[in-house]
């Protein structure tokens, strides 16, 4: 079986993380950036597709990708590929102290007004109901009727 370079990189990453164990410096550095905290906050309720992050955080895709990669290296998130999209979710740290710190951080973020508005934007972007579909009249010919643009 031939693996894509993406899969090989994931395997190498997992081997490195398992051999190194918990890296407190990387863990705290991951928590020391506003964009990464915003991403963690958006992931608090479950898996989110990368396609929703840029609109929700009102920033560009490369910035989102860079910060998600950092969170992944720190062992705080994992990605699941679905076609061309990757869905990210939180990972609970194995280290008990790191787990406690992450949970305390998420609890603290829950009370921040700007992060609450991020969650509302995510809900509007990813879960907004679609407009009802209108099917034109089937009676009579539409040949001479003006088109609505």
C-alpha positions in Angstrom: 0.0 0.0 0.0 1.3 3.4 -0.9 0.8 6.2 1.6 0.4 9.8 0.8 3.0 12.2 2.3 0.3 13.5 4.6 -0.3 10.1 6.1 3.5 9.5 6.5 3.8 12.9 8.2 1.0 12.0 10.6 2.7 8.6 11.4 6.1 10.4 12.0 4.4 12.9 14.2 2.7 10.3 16.3 5.9 8.4 16.8 7.7 11.6 17.8 4.9 12.5 20.3 4.8 9.0 21.8 8.6 8.9 22.2 8.9 12.3 23.7 5.9 12.2 26.0 4.4 15.3 27.4 6.1 18.6 26.4 5.1 21.3 29.0 6.8 24.1 27.0 4.9 23.2 23.8 1.6 22.8 25.8 1.8 26.2 27.4 3.0 27.9 24.2 -0.1 26.5 22.5 -2.2 28.1 25.2 -0.3 31.4 24.9 -1.9 32.7 21.7 -5.3 34.3 21.2 -6.1 32.6 17.9 -5.3 29.2 19.3 -7.4 29.9 22.4 -10.3 31.0 20.1 -9.9 27.7 18.1 -9.9 25.6 21.3 -13.0 27.4 22.4 -14.8 26.7 19.1 -13.9 23.0 19.5 -15.2 22.8 23.1 -18.6 21.4 21.9 -17.2 18.8 19.5 -15.8 18.3 16.0 -15.6 21.3 13.6 -14.8 21.3 9.9 -11.9 23.6 8.9 -14.2 25.1 6.3 -16.0 27.1 9.1 -13.0 28.5 11.0 -11.9 31.4 8.7 -15.4 32.9 8.5 -16.1 32.4 12.1 -12.8 34.0 13.3 -12.9 36.5 10.4 -9.3 35.6 9.3 -7.6 33.8 6.5 -7.2 30.0 5.9 -3.4 29.9 6.1 -3.5 31.5 9.6 -6.0 29.0 10.7 -4.0 26.1 9.3 -0.8 27.3 10.9 -2.5 27.5 14.4 -4.3 24.2 14.0 -1.0 22.5 13.1 0.6 24.0 16.3 -2.3 22.7 18.4 -1.9 19.3 16.8 1.8 19.3 17.5 1.0 20.2 21.2 -1.3 17.2 21.3 -4.4 19.3 22.0 -6.4 18.6 18.8 -6.7 15.8 16.2 -7.9 15.9 12.6 -10.1 13.6 10.7 -10.1 13.8 6.9 -13.4 13.7 5.1 -12.9 14.3 1.4 -11.1 17.5 0.9 -12.0 18.8 4.4 -10.4 18.0 7.8 -12.6 18.0 10.9 -10.9 18.9 14.1 -11.7 17.9 17.7 -10.1 18.3 21.1 -7.9 15.6 22.6 -7.8 15.2 26.3 -4.2 15.3 27.5 -2.8 12.1 29.0 -0.9 14.1 31.6 -3.3 14.7 34.6 -2.0 18.2 35.3 -2.3 19.2 31.7 -5.8 17.8 31.5 -6.7 19.9 34.6 -5.1 23.0 33.1 -6.9 22.6 29.8 -10.3 22.1 31.4 -9.7 25.2 33.6 -8.7 27.2 30.5 -11.8 26.1 28.7 -13.9 27.0 31.7 -12.3 30.5 31.8 -12.8 31.0 28.1 -16.5 30.2 28.4 -17.1 33.4 30.3 -15.3 35.7 27.8 -17.7 37.9 25.8 -15.7 37.9 22.6 -15.3 34.2 22.7 -19.0 33.8 23.2 -19.6 35.8 20.1 -17.2 33.5 18.2 -19.4 30.6 19.2 -22.5 32.5 18.0 -20.8 33.2 14.6 -19.8 29.5 14.3 -23.4 28.5 14.9 -24.6 31.0 12.3 -21.9 29.9 9.7 -22.1 26.2 10.1 -25.6 25.6 11.4 -27.7 28.3 9.7 -30.8 27.1 8.2 -30.9 27.3 4.4 -33.4 29.4 2.7 -36.6 27.6 1.6 -36.5 26.3 -1.9 -39.2 27.9 -4.1 -40.4 25.9 -7.1 -42.0 28.0 -9.8 -45.6 27.5 -10.9 -46.1 24.4 -12.9 -49.2 25.6 -14.6 -49.0 27.3 -17.9 -46.0 28.0 -20.1 -43.0 30.0 -18.8 -41.8 30.6 -22.4 -42.9 34.3 -22.5 -42.5 35.1 -18.8 -39.6 37.3 -17.8 -36.8 35.7 -15.9 -36.1 36.6 -12.3 -32.4 37.2 -11.6 
